[in-house]
Amino acid sequence: MGLAACLSIRGALRCIMLHMFRSTFSQGNTEEHSIHLSLHWSKPSCENCEAKGKYCQLKNNGTESETECFRSNRQGHGVSRKLIVAGIVIGVLLVLFLIIGLYTVLSLKKRKKGDQKKIEGFLEDYMALRPTRYSYADIKKITDNFKKKLGQGGYGTVYKGKLSSQLVAVKVLENFKGNGEEFINEVGTIGRIHHVNVVRLVGYCADGYRRALVYEFLPNGSLEKFISSGNQSRTLGWEKLQQIAIGIAKGLNYLHQGCNQRILHFDIKPHNILLDHNFSPKVSDFGLAKLCSKDQSVVSMTTARGTIGYIAPEVFSRNYGNVSYKADVYSFGMLLIDIVGGRENVRAAEQDSSQVYFPEWMYNQLEKGEEIEIRIEKDEDTKIFK
């Protein structure tokens, strides 16, 4: 094999080893001989190839100066390099598209999760519009085992409670009358109506002999505690008192005209008017309520119901006429007199106010030509009072 073949990259190492072998044995086999290695090859003639724009190389099986032409592989390397660069760019773009797609999917998933949460919140509020039945164990949990007492009335004790994130007032019924009629009236009437001036029944408990009613919590309590002192005009102001009176009237009008069946309350009094955080009034306590059709002008009653001092005369005596929704209107009128502070004049004049029938006292005052004196500090409030 000629040394010229060593120009080939594949045969370079093989040619070097072959010439080393030949040089070694041409000097003899004795140990005293020095080994001399010399490499040389002739320069090939490449003018013809270069004229054709090609490269040249020595032929593998040719003479030492015999060459052959070939095209350069550098163009192929350039193409390969371009392909590699193109592949990298495409890979980067694919990664970017993948990231953008993943971000979009996660954003849509988050948005759908938010929408689902919004829908669930709406459904919870929607379900809350209808009273929920609770067990007695639920009532104990809601009230933290009856920890905070808000008040006590003739039919039970009221406790403060918490239902998820909503504050509630739980009335645990203790004295049952009329075979549970009060409980049925409360759930059957207030449980089906919704009005801004009527307290909302959140739920109820009828677990054996244990019964309770769960209402929305109204932080300012009943109207009675604001007017019992006689300083309601100073505490609330005449404008707020007028707004409270109008709100109560709207609530009664809804009960009488706005429902499918007319609801007669029969116990309108300051104790049963609750005030929210804005002092907006809400009619409450429907234990004595009675349903009747709107075209029914007369309501049949076997026994009187209501609170002395607020009961319409026809409710406890048929000599005054038939009972109708106007009995609530009478009670509302008595409530208005309480709101403006008129009843306080009777309490100041009589030691035992329970023995005084207030409308009779008012009638006697008017018959004698005397006015019901109400202290009004500002002249502009006189119109509201009247």
C-alpha positions as CSV (number, residue, x, y, z in Angstrom):
1,M,0.0,0.0,0.0
2,G,1.4,3.4,-0.9
3,L,1.8,6.1,1.7
4,A,-0.4,8.4,-0.4
5,A,-3.3,6.4,0.8
6,C,-2.7,7.7,4.2
7,L,-4.3,11.0,3.1
8,S,-7.5,9.2,3.6
9,I,-8.7,9.8,7.1
10,R,-9.9,6.2,7.4
11,G,-6.5,4.7,6.5
12,A,-4.2,7.2,8.3
13,L,-3.6,5.2,11.4
14,R,-3.2,1.9,9.4
15,C,-0.6,3.4,7.1
16,I,1.5,4.8,9.9
17,M,1.6,1.4,11.6
18,L,2.5,-0.3,8.4
19,H,5.5,2.0,7.7
20,M,6.7,1.6,11.2
21,F,6.7,-2.1,10.8
22,R,8.6,-2.0,7.5
23,S,11.2,0.5,8.8
24,T,11.8,-1.6,11.9
25,F,12.6,-4.9,9.9
26,S,14.6,-3.1,7.2
27,Q,17.3,-2.2,9.9
28,G,17.7,-5.8,11.2
29,N,16.5,-7.8,14.1
30,T,19.4,-7.3,16.6
31,E,18.8,-5.5,19.8
32,E,21.8,-3.2,19.3
33,H,20.3,-1.6,16.2
34,S,18.4,1.8,16.6
35,I,15.0,2.1,15.2
36,H,14.6,4.9,12.7
37,L,11.2,5.9,11.4
38,S,10.7,8.3,8.5
39,L,7.5,9.2,7.0
40,H,7.1,11.0,3.6
41,W,4.6,11.2,0.8
42,S,4.5,13.1,-2.5
43,K,2.4,16.1,-3.0
44,P,-0.5,15.3,-5.3
45,S,-1.5,17.4,-8.3
46,C,-4.9,18.9,-7.7
47,E,-5.0,21.6,-10.4
48,N,-7.5,19.8,-12.5
49,C,-9.9,19.2,-9.6
50,E,-9.7,22.7,-8.4
51,A,-10.4,23.9,-11.9
52,K,-13.7,22.0,-11.8
53,G,-14.5,23.5,-8.4
54,K,-13.8,20.2,-6.7
55,Y,-11.4,18.8,-4.1
56,C,-8.8,16.0,-4.8
57,Q,-7.5,13.0,-2.9
58,L,-5.1,10.2,-3.6
59,K,-6.6,7.0,-4.9
60,N,-6.6,4.1,-2.4
61,N,-5.2,1.6,-5.0
62,G,-3.3,4.0,-7.2
63,T,0.2,5.3,-7.5
64,E,1.7,7.7,-5.0
65,S,0.8,10.7,-7.2
66,E,-2.4,9.5,-8.7
67,T,-5.4,11.5,-7.5
68,E,-9.1,11.6,-7.9
69,C,-11.6,14.5,-7.6
70,F,-14.5,14.7,-5.1
71,R,-17.1,17.2,-4.0
72,S,-16.7,18.8,-0.5
73,N,-18.8,17.6,2.4
74,R,-18.7,21.0,4.0
75,Q,-21.9,21.9,2.2
76,G,-23.5,18.9,3.8
77,H,-22.2,20.0,7.2
78,G,-23.6,23.4,6.6
79,V,-27.0,21.9,5.8
80,S,-26.7,19.7,8.9
81,R,-25.9,22.7,11.0
82,K,-28.9,24.6,9.6
83,L,-31.1,21.6,10.3
84,I,-29.8,21.5,13.9
85,V,-30.5,25.2,14.3
86,A,-33.9,24.8,12.8
87,G,-34.6,21.8,15.2
88,I,-33.5,23.9,18.2
89,V,-35.7,26.8,17.1
90,I,-38.7,24.4,16.6
91,G,-38.0,22.8,19.9
92,V,-37.9,26.2,21.7
93,L,-41.2,27.1,20.0
94,L,-42.8,23.9,21.0
95,V,-41.7,24.4,24.6
96,L,-43.2,28.0,24.5
97,F,-46.4,26.7,23.0
98,L,-46.5,24.0,25.6
99,I,-46.0,26.5,28.4
100,I,-48.6,28.9,26.9
101,G,-51.1,26.0,26.5
102,L,-50.4,24.8,30.1
103,Y,-50.9,28.3,31.4
104,T,-54.1,28.7,29.4
105,V,-55.4,25.3,30.7
106,L,-54.6,26.2,34.3
107,S,-56.2,29.7,33.9
108,L,-59.4,28.1,32.4
109,K,-59.4,25.5,35.2
110,K,-59.0,28.3,37.8
111,R,-61.7,30.3,36.2
112,K,-64.0,27.3,36.1
113,K,-63.2,26.6,39.7
114,G,-64.1,30.2,40.6
115,D,-67.3,30.0,38.6
116,Q,-68.2,26.7,40.3
117,K,-67.5,28.3,43.7
118,K,-69.8,31.3,42.7
119,I,-72.5,28.9,41.6
120,E,-72.2,26.9,44.8
121,G,-72.4,30.1,46.9
122,F,-75.5,31.1,45.0
123,L,-77.1,27.7,45.5
124,E,-76.3,27.9,49.2
125,D,-78.0,31.3,49.4
126,Y,-80.9,30.0,47.3
127,M,-81.3,27.0,49.6
128,A,-81.1,29.3,52.6
129,L,-84.3,31.0,51.3
130,R,-86.2,28.0,52.4
131,P,-86.1,27.0,56.1
132,T,-83.9,24.0,56.8
133,R,-84.8,21.3,59.3
134,Y,-82.1,20.8,62.0
135,S,-81.8,18.1,64.6
136,Y,-81.5,19.0,68.3
137,A,-77.8,18.1,68.1
138,D,-77.4,20.7,65.3
139,I,-79.1,23.3,67.4
140,K,-76.7,22.7,70.3
141,K,-73.8,23.0,67.9
142,I,-75.2,26.2,66.3
143,T,-75.6,27.8,69.7
144,D,-72.3,26.5,71.1
145,N,-74.3,24.4,73.6
146,F,-76.6,27.4,74.4
147,K,-73.7,29.6,75.5
148,K,-75.0,33.1,74.9
149,K,-78.5,34.0,76.0
150,L,-80.2,36.9,74.2
151,G,-83.5,37.0,76.0
152,Q,-86.5,35.1,77.2
153,G,-90.2,35.4,76.5
154,G,-93.4,33.7,77.2
155,Y,-92.8,30.9,74.7
156,G,-89.1,30.2,75.1
157,T,-85.5,31.4,75.4
158,V,-83.5,33.1,72.6
159,Y,-79.8,32.3,72.1
160,K,-77.2,33.7,69.8
161,G,-75.7,31.2,67.4
162,K,-73.6,30.9,64.2
163,L,-74.5,28.9,61.1
164,S,-71.3,28.7,58.9
165,S,-70.5,32.4,58.5
166,Q,-74.0,33.7,59.3
167,L,-75.1,34.8,62.8
168,V,-78.5,33.6,63.8
169,A,-80.9,33.9,66.7
170,V,-82.3,30.5,68.0
171,K,-85.5,30.5,69.9
172,V,-85.9,27.3,71.9
173,L,-89.6,26.8,72.5
174,E,-90.5,25.7,76.1
175,N,-94.2,26.3,76.7
176,F,-96.3,24.7,74.1
177,K,-100.0,25.7,73.7
178,G,-102.7,24.6,71.3
179,N,-101.1,21.3,70.4
180,G,-98.1,23.0,68.8
181,E,-100.2,25.5,66.9
182,E,-97.6,28.3,67.5
183,F,-94.8,26.3,66.0
184,I,-96.9,25.3,63.0
185,N,-98.0,29.0,62.5
186,E,-94.4,30.2,62.7
187,V,-93.0,27.7,60.2
188,G,-96.0,27.7,58.0
189,T,-96.3,31.4,57.5
190,I,-92.9,33.0,57.9
191,G,-91.2,30.1,56.3
192,R,-92.8,30.8,52.9
193,I,-92.5,34.6,52.7
194,H,-89.6,37.0,52.1
195,H,-89.7,40.7,52.6
196,V,-87.2,43.3,53.7
197,N,-89.4,44.3,56.6
198,V,-90.2,40.7,57.7
199,V,-87.7,38.7,59.7
200,R,-86.4,35.6,57.8
201,L,-86.8,32.1,59.2
202,V,-83.5,30.3,58.5
203,G,-84.5,26.9,59.9
204,Y,-86.3,25.0,62.6
205,C,-86.0,22.0,64.8
206,A,-88.7,19.4,65.5
207,D,-86.7,16.6,67.1
208,G,-89.2,14.7,69.2
209,Y,-90.6,17.0,71.9
210,R,-87.7,19.5,71.4
211,R,-88.6,22.4,69.1
212,A,-86.7,25.5,68.1
213,L,-86.8,28.2,65.5
214,V,-83.7,29.7,63.8
215,Y,-83.9,33.3,62.6
216,E,-81.6,35.7,61.0
217,F,-79.7,37.6,63.7
218,L,-80.6,41.3,64.1
219,P,-77.9,43.1,66.2
220,N,-80.1,46.0,67.5
221,G,-82.7,43.7,69.1
222,S,-86.3,44.8,69.6
223,L,-87.8,48.2,69.2
224,E,-89.1,47.9,72.8
225,K,-85.8,48.6,74.4
226,F,-85.4,51.9,72.5
227,I,-88.9,53.2,73.4
228,S,-89.3,51.9,76.9
229,S,-87.0,54.6,78.3
230,G,-89.1,57.4,76.8
231,N,-86.0,59.0,75.2
232,Q,-86.5,57.4,71.7
233,S,-86.6,60.7,70.0
234,R,-83.2,61.7,71.4
235,T,-81.7,58.2,70.9
236,L,-82.9,57.5,67.4
237,G,-84.1,60.9,66.2
238,W,-87.4,61.8,64.6
239,E,-86.4,61.0,61.1
240,K,-85.2,57.5,62.0
241,L,-88.4,56.9,64.0
242,Q,-90.4,57.9,61.0
243,Q,-88.4,55.5,58.8
244,I,-89.0,52.7,61.4
245,A,-92.8,53.4,61.4
246,I,-93.0,53.4,57.5
247,G,-90.9,50.1,57.4
248,I,-93.3,48.4,59.8
249,A,-96.3,49.6,57.7
250,K,-94.7,48.2,54.6
251,G,-94.1,44.9,56.3
252,L,-97.8,44.7,57.4
253,N,-99.0,45.7,54.0
254,Y,-97.0,42.8,52.5
255,L,-98.5,40.4,54.9
256,H,-102.0,41.6,54.1
257,Q,-101.7,42.2,50.4
258,G,-98.5,40.8,49.0
259,C,-98.8,37.1,49.8
260,N,-100.9,34.5,48.1
261,Q,-102.9,34.2,51.3
262,R,-103.5,37.1,53.7
263,I,-101.5,36.7,56.9
264,L,-102.9,38.3,60.0
265,H,-100.3,38.7,62.7
266,F,-102.5,39.5,65.7
267,D,-99.5,40.4,67.9
268,I,-98.0,43.7,66.6
269,K,-96.2,45.4,69.5
270,P,-92.7,46.9,70.1
271,H,-91.3,43.5,71.4
272,N,-92.1,41.9,68.0
273,I,-90.4,44.5,65.9
274,L,-86.7,43.8,65.5
275,L,-84.1,46.2,64.2
276,D,-81.1,45.3,62.0
277,H,-77.7,47.1,61.9
278,N,-79.2,50.0,60.1
279,F,-82.2,50.2,62.4
280,S,-84.5,48.9,59.6
281,P,-87.5,47.3,61.2
282,K,-88.6,43.7,60.7
283,V,-91.9,42.2,61.9
284,S,-91.3,39.0,63.8
285,D,-93.0,36.3,66.0
286,F,-95.8,34.8,64.0
287,G,-96.9,32.4,66.7
288,L,-100.4,33.8,66.8
289,A,-100.7,34.4,63.1
290,K,-103.7,33.3,61.1
291,L,-104.1,32.7,57.3
292,C,-107.1,33.7,55.3
293,S,-108.0,34.3,51.7
294,K,-107.8,37.9,50.4
295,D,-111.5,38.0,49.5
296,Q,-112.4,36.9,53.0
297,S,-113.5,40.0,54.9
298,V,-114.4,38.3,58.2
299,V,-112.1,36.0,60.1
300,S,-113.5,33.4,62.4
301,M,-111.9,33.1,65.8
302,T,-112.7,31.0,68.8
303,T,-110.5,32.7,71.4
304,A,-108.9,36.2,71.6
305,R,-105.2,36.4,70.8
306,G,-102.7,39.2,71.3
307,T,-101.2,41.4,74.0
308,I,-103.3,43.6,76.2
309,G,-103.0,47.3,75.3
310,Y,-102.5,46.4,71.6
311,I,-105.5,44.1,70.9
312,A,-108.2,45.6,68.8
313,P,-111.6,45.7,70.7
314,E,-113.3,43.4,68.2
315,V,-110.8,40.6,68.9
316,F,-111.8,40.1,72.5
317,S,-115.4,41.3,72.2
318,R,-117.8,40.6,69.2
319,N,-119.9,43.6,70.4
320,Y,-117.4,45.8,68.6
321,G,-117.8,44.0,65.2
322,N,-116.2,41.3,63.2
323,V,-112.5,40.5,63.2
324,S,-110.6,41.3,60.0
325,Y,-107.1,42.3,59.0
326,K,-107.9,45.7,60.4
327,A,-107.1,44.3,63.9
328,D,-103.4,44.5,62.9
329,V,-104.0,48.1,61.7
330,Y,-105.3,48.9,65.2
331,S,-102.3,47.3,66.8
332,F,-100.1,49.3,64.5
333,G,-101.8,52.5,65.6
334,M,-101.1,51.7,69.2
335,L,-97.5,51.0,68.2
336,L,-97.2,54.4,66.6
337,I,-98.3,56.0,69.8
338,D,-95.6,54.1,71.6
339,I,-93.0,55.2,69.0
340,V,-93.8,58.9,69.5
341,G,-93.8,58.5,73.3
342,G,-97.4,59.2,74.0
343,R,-97.9,56.3,76.4
344,E,-95.2,57.7,78.7
345,N,-97.6,60.4,79.8
346,V,-99.9,57.8,81.2
347,R,-97.1,56.0,83.1
348,A,-96.1,59.4,84.6
349,A,-99.7,60.2,85.6
350,E,-100.7,56.8,87.0
351,Q,-98.8,54.8,89.5
352,D,-100.2,51.5,88.3
353,S,-100.1,51.9,84.5
354,S,-101.3,48.3,83.9
355,Q,-104.7,49.4,85.1
356,V,-104.9,52.2,82.6
357,Y,-106.4,51.6,79.2
358,F,-104.4,54.0,77.1
359,P,-106.9,54.7,74.3
360,E,-109.5,55.6,76.9
361,W,-107.0,58.0,78.6
362,M,-106.3,59.6,75.2
363,Y,-110.0,59.9,74.5
364,N,-110.6,61.6,77.9
365,Q,-107.7,64.0,77.2
366,L,-109.2,65.0,73.9
367,E,-112.7,65.3,75.4
368,K,-111.4,67.7,78.0
369,G,-109.7,69.7,75.3
370,E,-106.3,68.9,76.6
371,E,-103.4,68.0,74.3
372,I,-101.1,65.0,74.6
373,E,-97.9,66.8,75.4
374,I,-94.8,65.5,73.6
375,R,-91.5,67.2,74.1
376,I,-90.1,68.2,70.7
377,E,-86.9,70.1,70.7
378,K,-86.7,71.1,67.0
379,D,-89.6,72.9,65.2
380,E,-88.9,71.0,62.0
381,D,-89.6,67.7,63.9
382,T,-93.2,68.8,64.7
383,K,-94.3,67.8,61.2
384,I,-92.9,64.4,61.5
385,F,-94.6,63.9,64.9
386,K,-98.0,64.9,63.5
